[in-house]
Amino acid sequence: MSDLDHSDLDRNVDRWLSAVVQLRPVEERAPSDESVAPPTPNIAIPEGIHIAPAPGEATREVKVPVAVAQVARTKQFFANSGFEVHAPVGSTFSIGGKQSVFERFFDVELTVDETQLGSPVSTAAGERHLELAALPEEFQAIIQSITFPPAVQVPGLPL
């Protein structure tokens, strides 16, 4: 057996990470527009897309709520930036990717604490939140926060 310095090995591992994207409340990010239909859950269709009609029906344009279109554009932005984008849950969705992708995109050094259950991730400053300054203004106006999950706490297990 050789005497390996495991801290050096840990720094060379490009771990898979996941962060939660919390969107701002709709009223803070989308102007009220009576010509847009109310939000429909679980639909992410870009504005003005044509839906194929049923046999015998005329083609029609479906108006997509501004807020839904914003979520679709935001998710597409992260996908185009090299992240895996996961399904939305309420006003959140998660992004995943290699540690190097997060560090390069957000211009931050990240630490993964594998001594804790769930291997929590933090910045060099000890923060779980990523700065939104790396995002274009359009997305800063839509996103409230991007946060790494905390360590998993199980009753009866020491931290």
Secondary structure as a PSIPRED ss2 file (coil, helix, strand):
# PSIPRED VFORMAT (PSIPRED V4.0)

   1 M C   1.000  0.000  0.000
   2 S C   1.000  0.000  0.000
   3 D C   1.000  0.000  0.000
   4 L C   1.000  0.000  0.000
   5 D C   1.000  0.000  0.000
   6 H H   0.000  1.000  0.000
   7 S H   0.000  1.000  0.000
   8 D H   0.000  1.000  0.000
   9 L H   0.000  1.000  0.000
  10 D H   0.000  1.000  0.000
  11 R H   0.000  1.000  0.000
  12 N C   1.000  0.000  0.000
  13 V C   1.000  0.000  0.000
  14 D C   1.000  0.000  0.000
  15 R C   1.000  0.000  0.000
  16 W E   0.000  0.000  1.000
  17 L E   0.000  0.000  1.000
  18 S E   0.000  0.000  1.000
  19 A E   0.000  0.000  1.000
  20 V E   0.000  0.000  1.000
  21 V E   0.000  0.000  1.000
  22 Q E   0.000  0.000  1.000
  23 L E   0.000  0.000  1.000
  24 R C   1.000  0.000  0.000
  25 P C   1.000  0.000  0.000
  26 V H   0.000  1.000  0.000
  27 E H   0.000  1.000  0.000
  28 E H   0.000  1.000  0.000
  29 R H   0.000  1.000  0.000
  30 A C   1.000  0.000  0.000
  31 P C   1.000  0.000  0.000
  32 S C   1.000  0.000  0.000
  33 D C   1.000  0.000  0.000
  34 E C   1.000  0.000  0.000
  35 S C   1.000  0.000  0.000
  36 V C   1.000  0.000  0.000
  37 A C   1.000  0.000  0.000
  38 P C   1.000  0.000  0.000
  39 P C   1.000  0.000  0.000
  40 T C   1.000  0.000  0.000
  41 P C   1.000  0.000  0.000
  42 N C   1.000  0.000  0.000
  43 I C   1.000  0.000  0.000
  44 A C   1.000  0.000  0.000
  45 I C   1.000  0.000  0.000
  46 P C   1.000  0.000  0.000
  47 E C   1.000  0.000  0.000
  48 G C   1.000  0.000  0.000
  49 I C   1.000  0.000  0.000
  50 H E   0.000  0.000  1.000
  51 I E   0.000  0.000  1.000
  52 A C   1.000  0.000  0.000
  53 P C   1.000  0.000  0.000
  54 A C   1.000  0.000  0.000
  55 P C   1.000  0.000  0.000
  56 G C   1.000  0.000  0.000
  57 E C   1.000  0.000  0.000
  58 A C   1.000  0.000  0.000
  59 T C   1.000  0.000  0.000
  60 R E   0.000  0.000  1.000
  61 E E   0.000  0.000  1.000
  62 V C   1.000  0.000  0.000
  63 K C   1.000  0.000  0.000
  64 V C   1.000  0.000  0.000
  65 P C   1.000  0.000  0.000
  66 V H   0.000  1.000  0.000
  67 A H   0.000  1.000  0.000
  68 V H   0.000  1.000  0.000
  69 A H   0.000  1.000  0.000
  70 Q H   0.000  1.000  0.000
  71 V H   0.000  1.000  0.000
  72 A H   0.000  1.000  0.000
  73 R H   0.000  1.000  0.000
  74 T H   0.000  1.000  0.000
  75 K H   0.000  1.000  0.000
  76 Q H   0.000  1.000  0.000
  77 F H   0.000  1.000  0.000
  78 F H   0.000  1.000  0.000
  79 A H   0.000  1.000  0.000
  80 N H   0.000  1.000  0.000
  81 S C   1.000  0.000  0.000
  82 G C   1.000  0.000  0.000
  83 F C   1.000  0.000  0.000
  84 E E   0.000  0.000  1.000
  85 V E   0.000  0.000  1.000
  86 H C   1.000  0.000  0.000
  87 A C   1.000  0.000  0.000
  88 P C   1.000  0.000  0.000
  89 V E   0.000  0.000  1.000
  90 G C   1.000  0.000  0.000
  91 S C   1.000  0.000  0.000
  92 T E   0.000  0.000  1.000
  93 F E   0.000  0.000  1.000
  94 S E   0.000  0.000  1.000
  95 I E   0.000  0.000  1.000
  96 G E   0.000  0.000  1.000
  97 G E   0.000  0.000  1.000
  98 K E   0.000  0.000  1.000
  99 Q H   0.000  1.000  0.000
 100 S H   0.000  1.000  0.000
 101 V H   0.000  1.000  0.000
 102 F H   0.000  1.000  0.000
 103 E H   0.000  1.000  0.000
 104 R H   0.000  1.000  0.000
 105 F H   0.000  1.000  0.000
 106 F H   0.000  1.000  0.000
 107 D C   1.000  0.000  0.000
 108 V C   1.000  0.000  0.000
 109 E C   1.000  0.000  0.000
 110 L E   0.000  0.000  1.000
 111 T E   0.000  0.000  1.000
 112 V E   0.000  0.000  1.000
 113 D C   1.000  0.000  0.000
 114 E C   1.000  0.000  0.000
 115 T C   1.000  0.000  0.000
 116 Q C   1.000  0.000  0.000
 117 L C   1.000  0.000  0.000
 118 G C   1.000  0.000  0.000
 119 S C   1.000  0.000  0.000
 120 P C   1.000  0.000  0.000
 121 V E   0.000  0.000  1.000
 122 S E   0.000  0.000  1.000
 123 T E   0.000  0.000  1.000
 124 A C   1.000  0.000  0.000
 125 A C   1.000  0.000  0.000
 126 G C   1.000  0.000  0.000
 127 E C   1.000  0.000  0.000
 128 R C   1.000  0.000  0.000
 129 H E   0.000  0.000  1.000
 130 L E   0.000  0.000  1.000
 131 E C   1.000  0.000  0.000
 132 L H   0.000  1.000  0.000
 133 A H   0.000  1.000  0.000
 134 A H   0.000  1.000  0.000
 135 L C   1.000  0.000  0.000
 136 P C   1.000  0.000  0.000
 137 E H   0.000  1.000  0.000
 138 E H   0.000  1.000  0.000
 139 F H   0.000  1.000  0.000
 140 Q H   0.000  1.000  0.000
 141 A C   1.000  0.000  0.000
 142 I C   1.000  0.000  0.000
 143 I E   0.000  0.000  1.000
 144 Q E   0.000  0.000  1.000
 145 S E   0.000  0.000  1.000
 146 I E   0.000  0.000  1.000
 147 T E   0.000  0.000  1.000
 148 F C   1.000  0.000  0.000
 149 P C   1.000  0.000  0.000
 150 P C   1.000  0.000  0.000
 151 A C   1.000  0.000  0.000
 152 V C   1.000  0.000  0.000
 153 Q C   1.000  0.000  0.000
 154 V C   1.000  0.000  0.000
 155 P C   1.000  0.000  0.000
 156 G C   1.000  0.000  0.000
 157 L C   1.000  0.000  0.000
 158 P C   1.000  0.000  0.000
 159 L C   1.000  0.000  0.000
